Every structure is written in structure tokens, then in C-alpha cells.
Amino acid sequence: KRKDNYHNISSIIQNIDLCDDIILFKKKSGIKIICDDYNVPLGEDNLVYKSAKLLIKNFFELKSLGVLILLKKRIPIASGLGGGSADAASTLIGINKLLNLNLSDNELLKMSSSIGSDVPFFLVGGTAIVEGRGEKITPLVPLIDIWVVLAKPDFQIITKDIYDKYDKIGKPCSHDISEFMEYFGSEDLLKKFSILENSLEKIVEKKYKIITVLKKRALESGALASVMTGSGPTVVSLCEDFNSALRVYSKLSKEVDEVYVVKTCSKGFEII
């Protein structure tokens, strides 16, 4: 834990092709978000709102220029999949283009860390080692077109609570990033993912046994590896091919209602 109450992390983060849609329009003043999911906050608590406000206040006055943001959600909220951070990064890119601000990638990166710890990664995208508070990003060779099954249990995790518990009883991963990278460079998928682990997983498993069950069922069904993402609660299972992913999907669908089959991809956003 750092003096600023954040934690230094050392993580591998990967983009997948499950995404939200964001459409931006200029308006005379203010910031307005319209979203198809009523569970999504529409004001200052939304990272998309924070992104829009940060850019507009830096270059204009909210009274003289604004933006209307249409947000269509596909990434489940409070899932540990970084949907809010991805949307925030996309909003920065979109408003930079919409308002012709001509900010460089580096300028956007510097601004993004003030919005949320995971936002900088989504500006870079692909596959990366993320360290520090989330601002230190080392891109890796993109992990493309790997089939992944996501299983989200029906409860929400408060990230701060998990980190607080980790400070008291948590243990670091048994393998460090350098060891992981030796395996990650292998062409053999089973070896590549064989030492995947999450130091926060044991904390969540103590209270929610479904995490353990989902991982076990996934491996029984042929997944190459299965691990909780971030502070949870979604369990990510990596598969050798589409048919294997379908078998895992079928098995995990008997345990939880929200299960998705997706693929890894090489970018954090796409402008259409």
C-alpha cells in the first residue's frame, strides 16, 4: 500500500471484444449522458462524465460548450472487467476528435490517470504489463483471437474492501511477472497460461465459494486456465478453440446466469 492509499500493482491486462458503444454530439452547454442501463450513474460518479468534464473545462467553459453522450452498455457493470474505465478512455479519444483539440496520445495518457487507475491502459490497449497505480504500461506482443469465457456471479464487489482485507491477510502471487513472462512467451497455449494467478482471488473466495466452483467447473470442461479478474467477481476462462469455449460456456451457465463467450483483441477502442 502506498502513502496515497493506493496500491502498487503488477498485472497483465488484456483487451477482449466485448464492448460498449459511445456516440458523442456537440451541444450548447453542459454534459448529458443517456444510457440504456438504468443501473449506470449519469452524473459526477460516472467515469465517462469525469472524462468529458476534464477535457471541456480545460479548454472551454461548460456554459459555452457541452457534449451529449449516448452510452449503450454490453459490458456488465461492477464485473471487474473495466467497462467504466474503457468507456472513459473512449470518451477522451472521442471528445478530442469531436472538438478538434489535437491532443497527443501522451497528453491524453497524462490526463487519464486522474480519472481512474485503469483508464491509461485502455488508451494503449492490446496486451500489457500494468504497474504502479496503473500509469506504468509496458505493451506486450498482442494476444489475439484467444477464446475466452466470462462468468459473472450475481453479486458486486467493493474494490476498496478487497484491498483492505488483502492488507491484513493477503499473500502475493507465488510467481512474479518475470517468471510469468517466461511462460507467456511460449507458443504452447497450455504452458503460456499455466501459471496465471490473482493475489486477490483468495480474499474473495473466502466469502464467495462460487468463485472456486466456477474455476473448477471450467477446468473440468477443458479450459486451459481459469482465474478471477481483478478484484472480481468475474471468472475468466481461457480456451484452446471455439468448441472448447462452448463446452465451458455450457457448464458455467448451469452455475450463474451471466456467461459470455468472447475473444481477445489488440485494441482498447475503435472509432467508427
Stockholm file with secondary structure:
# STOCKHOLM 1.0

chainA/1-272         KRKDNYHNISSIIQNIDLCDDIILFKKKSGIKIICDDYNVPLGEDNLVYKSAKLLIKNFFELKSLGVLILLKKRIPIASGLGGGSADAASTLIGINKLLNLNLSDNELLKMSSSIGSDVPFFLVGGTAIVEGRGEKITPLVPLIDIWVVLAKPDFQIITKDIYDKYDKIGKPCSHDISEFMEYFGSEDLLKKFSILENSLEKIVEKKYKIITVLKKRALESGALASVMTGSGPTVVSLCEDFNSALRVYSKLSKEVDEVYVVKTCSKGFEII
#=GR chainA/1-272 SS CCTTSCCCEEEEEECBSCCCEEEEEEESSEEEEEESCTTSCCSTTSHHHHHHHHHHHHHSCTTTCEEEEEEECCSCTTSSSCHHHHHHHHHHHHHHHHTTCCCCHHHHHHHHTTTCTTHHHHHHCSEEEEEETTTEEEECSCCCSCEEEEEECSSCCCHHHHHHHHHHHCCCCSSCHHHHHHHHTCSCHHHHTTTCCCTTHHHHHHHCTHHHHHHHHHHHTTCSEEEECTTSSCEEEEESSHHHHHHHHHHHTTTCSEEEEEEBCSCSCCCC
#=GC SS_cons         CCTTSCCCEEEEEECBSCCCEEEEEEESSEEEEEESCTTSCCSTTSHHHHHHHHHHHHHSCTTTCEEEEEEECCSCTTSSSCHHHHHHHHHHHHHHHHTTCCCCHHHHHHHHTTTCTTHHHHHHCSEEEEEETTTEEEECSCCCSCEEEEEECSSCCCHHHHHHHHHHHCCCCSSCHHHHHHHHTCSCHHHHTTTCCCTTHHHHHHHCTHHHHHHHHHHHTTCSEEEECTTSSCEEEEESSHHHHHHHHHHHTTTCSEEEEEEBCSCSCCCC
//
